[in-house]
Amino acid sequence: MSSTLGRRGLLAGALALPVLTALPARAASWQLRWNPSPGSTGLNAFEGVEDDRADSHPGVTHIYPQGDAYRFDMHLRDRDSATDRQRQEVRGMRQNGTVLNWKNGETWKLTYQMFIPGSLKATTSFTHVFQTKMPGTGTSPLTVMSLRHTGGKATLEFKVFEPEVLVGRVDLAPLQNKWIDVEIEQRIGNSGRVRWILRDGGTTVIDAAKNGDTYLSDVIRPKWGIYRSLSDTAHLQDCHLLLRNLKGYQYL
């Protein structure tokens, strides 16, 4: 009997599975989620296109791919559905048919290049070239990048919209009529955070961050284009905006 038990014990030992050790957790990092191509993806890169939604300039396309860029045209005659302002914008990010909404608690980063011609001028009222908003109408933006004429000079600024948290502001003129690099990092939440970086070639023009409220409810979407008030007539003319190399990353 003892010899039989001994053999069984040896057999059980021989068939025992090795002890597995847990793999180390992967460190969180930026994951590329959105990488549209104007040539192949076209305007399907966006959840929606707000091209003359009031039909103020019929028969004219204001938002379209041009070479390796997206172009936004604005004419003095163009009007939004609210007639005291103009809007030619795209909203949201679509990758392979799926809309990538920003949710409470998430952190996203956008990188792209922007060309602001001399004809697109800063104004004393609002001229936004980037916003984040929740879906639907009647809500204020959460963050904005704007061309603003303030203190007697033209500037490019980034704000957490309410309660008017200025992330940073730089002179506009040296950044016009050339491609500049834009990076926007945004943690979504009522206690959120924004980081704004501009680079001109190899020079970092600004790298600034501020905490602020970046969430209302539901989901958040970025918007690009030209959205401006008509009140500052002295600084308005036909103009355009170009964007290229758009990419969206999520911190996962």
KAURHU-V526930 format. One record per residue. N is the residue number from 1. RES is the residue in one small letter. SS is DSSP state (a for helix, b for strand, c for the rest). PHI is phi in degrees with one decimal (none if undefined). OMEGA is omega in whole degrees, -180 to 180 (999 if undefined). Layout:
n = {N,N}
res = {RES,RES}
ss = {SS,SS}
phi = {PHI,PHI}
omega = {OMEGA,OMEGA}
This chain:
n = {1,2,3,4,5,6,7,8,9,10,11,12,13,14,15,16,17,18,19,20,21,22,23,24,25,26,27,28,29,30,31,32,33,34,35,36,37,38,39,40,41,42,43,44,45,46,47,48,49,50,51,52,53,54,55,56,57,58,59,60,61,62,63,64,65,66,67,68,69,70,71,72,73,74,75,76,77,78,79,80,81,82,83,84,85,86,87,88,89,90,91,92,93,94,95,96,97,98,99,100,101,102,103,104,105,106,107,108,109,110,111,112,113,114,115,116,117,118,119,120,121,122,123,124,125,126,127,128,129,130,131,132,133,134,135,136,137,138,139,140,141,142,143,144,145,146,147,148,149,150,151,152,153,154,155,156,157,158,159,160,161,162,163,164,165,166,167,168,169,170,171,172,173,174,175,176,177,178,179,180,181,182,183,184,185,186,187,188,189,190,191,192,193,194,195,196,197,198,199,200,201,202,203,204,205,206,207,208,209,210,211,212,213,214,215,216,217,218,219,220,221,222,223,224,225,226,227,228,229,230,231,232,233,234,235,236,237,238,239,240,241,242,243,244,245,246,247,248,249,250,251,252}
res = {m,s,s,t,l,g,r,r,g,l,l,a,g,a,l,a,l,p,v,l,t,a,l,p,a,r,a,a,s,w,q,l,r,w,n,p,s,p,g,s,t,g,l,n,a,f,e,g,v,e,d,d,r,a,d,s,h,p,g,v,t,h,i,y,p,q,g,d,a,y,r,f,d,m,h,l,r,d,r,d,s,a,t,d,r,q,r,q,e,v,r,g,m,r,q,n,g,t,v,l,n,w,k,n,g,e,t,w,k,l,t,y,q,m,f,i,p,g,s,l,k,a,t,t,s,f,t,h,v,f,q,t,k,m,p,g,t,g,t,s,p,l,t,v,m,s,l,r,h,t,g,g,k,a,t,l,e,f,k,v,f,e,p,e,v,l,v,g,r,v,d,l,a,p,l,q,n,k,w,i,d,v,e,i,e,q,r,i,g,n,s,g,r,v,r,w,i,l,r,d,g,g,t,t,v,i,d,a,a,k,n,g,d,t,y,l,s,d,v,i,r,p,k,w,g,i,y,r,s,l,s,d,t,a,h,l,q,d,c,h,l,l,l,r,n,l,k,g,y,q,y,l}
ss = {c,a,a,a,a,a,a,a,a,a,a,a,a,a,a,c,c,c,c,c,c,c,c,c,c,c,c,c,c,b,b,b,b,b,c,c,c,c,c,c,c,a,a,a,a,c,c,b,b,b,b,c,c,c,c,c,c,c,c,c,c,c,b,b,b,b,c,c,b,b,b,b,b,b,c,c,c,c,c,c,c,c,c,c,b,b,b,b,b,b,b,c,c,b,b,c,c,b,b,c,c,b,c,c,c,c,b,b,b,b,b,b,b,b,b,b,c,c,c,c,c,c,b,c,c,c,b,b,b,b,b,b,b,b,c,c,c,c,c,c,c,c,b,b,b,b,b,b,b,b,c,c,b,b,b,b,b,b,b,b,c,c,c,c,b,b,b,b,b,b,b,c,a,a,a,c,c,c,b,b,b,b,b,b,b,b,b,c,c,c,c,b,b,b,b,b,b,b,b,b,c,c,b,b,b,b,b,b,b,b,b,b,c,c,c,c,c,c,c,b,b,b,b,b,b,b,b,b,b,c,c,c,a,a,a,c,c,c,b,b,b,b,b,b,b,b,b,b,b,b,b,c}
phi = {none,-65.2,-67.6,-64.6,-62.3,-64.7,-66.1,-62.9,-62.9,-63.9,-63.1,-61.9,-65.2,-67.7,-92.6,-61.7,-75.3,-67.2,-75.8,-92.4,-99.3,-66.6,-73.9,-64.4,-65.4,-72.4,-67.7,-62.9,-155.5,-76.2,-112.7,-67.8,-115.3,-144.3,-151.7,-74.9,-119.8,-54.7,-69.4,-102.9,-83.7,60.2,-78.4,-68.3,-66.6,-116.9,-66.9,-155.3,-124.8,-107.3,-102.2,47.4,-67.4,-92.0,56.2,-83.0,-136.5,-62.0,82.7,-114.7,-92.3,-105.5,-128.1,-165.8,-70.3,-137.3,63.3,-96.0,-129.9,-102.3,-114.6,-122.4,-99.1,-132.9,-112.1,-58.9,-80.5,-68.3,-135.8,-85.0,-64.8,-91.4,-75.4,-91.4,-151.0,-126.2,-149.5,-132.7,-138.4,-113.0,-136.0,75.3,-122.9,-124.0,-123.6,52.2,86.4,-104.8,-79.3,-101.9,-82.6,-95.0,-111.8,-55.2,93.4,-86.4,-126.4,-125.6,-136.5,-113.1,-130.6,-168.1,-112.4,-130.9,-118.2,-106.3,-72.4,-62.1,-73.6,-91.8,-103.5,-68.8,-129.9,-74.5,-99.7,-85.5,-136.3,-93.0,-116.5,-158.4,-144.0,-120.9,-146.4,-89.5,-62.6,97.2,-103.6,87.3,-110.8,-76.2,-66.6,-94.7,-136.0,-144.0,-111.2,-136.9,-96.9,-126.0,-89.4,-144.5,62.0,81.4,-144.6,-83.0,-134.6,-116.8,-135.8,-130.3,-134.7,-81.9,-60.7,-128.6,-98.0,58.9,-91.4,-81.3,-76.1,-175.8,-150.9,-136.5,-65.2,-81.2,-52.3,-67.5,-102.3,-89.5,62.0,-158.5,-82.3,-120.8,-97.2,-119.4,-134.8,-126.6,-113.6,-139.5,-91.4,-87.1,166.2,-65.7,-112.0,-92.0,-150.4,-130.2,-126.0,-127.0,-128.0,-122.1,-129.1,-114.8,64.6,-89.6,-103.5,-82.1,-77.4,-154.9,-141.7,-133.7,-140.2,-146.5,-88.2,177.6,-82.6,-118.6,-146.4,-107.9,-167.4,61.0,-133.2,-121.9,-132.5,-78.5,-136.4,-128.5,136.1,-119.2,-134.4,-141.4,-77.2,-94.6,-73.2,-94.8,-63.6,-65.3,-114.3,-108.5,-159.5,-57.3,-158.0,-153.5,-140.6,-122.4,-131.8,-149.3,55.5,-73.8,-142.9,-126.0,-122.3,-116.7,-86.1,-128.4}
omega = {-178,178,178,178,179,179,179,179,178,-180,180,178,-179,-177,-178,-180,178,178,-179,176,-178,176,179,180,178,178,178,-179,179,180,179,-179,-172,-175,-174,175,179,-176,-176,-179,-178,-178,173,175,-173,178,-179,-179,180,-178,178,-175,175,-179,-180,-177,-171,177,-178,174,-175,-177,-175,173,175,-175,-179,-175,168,-177,178,179,175,179,-179,-178,-176,178,172,177,167,-165,177,-176,179,180,167,-172,166,-178,173,-178,179,179,-180,177,-178,177,-178,179,177,-175,-179,179,-180,175,-178,176,175,171,177,175,-176,177,179,180,179,-180,176,-169,171,-180,179,173,-174,166,-177,174,174,175,160,-177,169,180,178,-178,173,178,180,174,176,174,-180,166,-167,170,-173,175,-176,-179,178,179,-180,-178,169,-174,175,-178,158,-161,-180,6,172,176,180,177,179,-179,-179,176,-177,-170,-179,-177,-178,177,176,175,175,-179,-179,173,-180,177,-175,171,-173,178,176,169,-175,-179,179,171,-176,-179,172,176,176,-173,180,-177,173,-178,178,172,-172,180,177,172,179,-179,-178,-178,172,175,179,179,-178,179,172,176,177,176,179,177,-172,175,177,-172,-177,-173,-178,-176,-178,172,174,-175,175,177,178,176,177,178,179,176,177,-178,173,-179,-174,999}
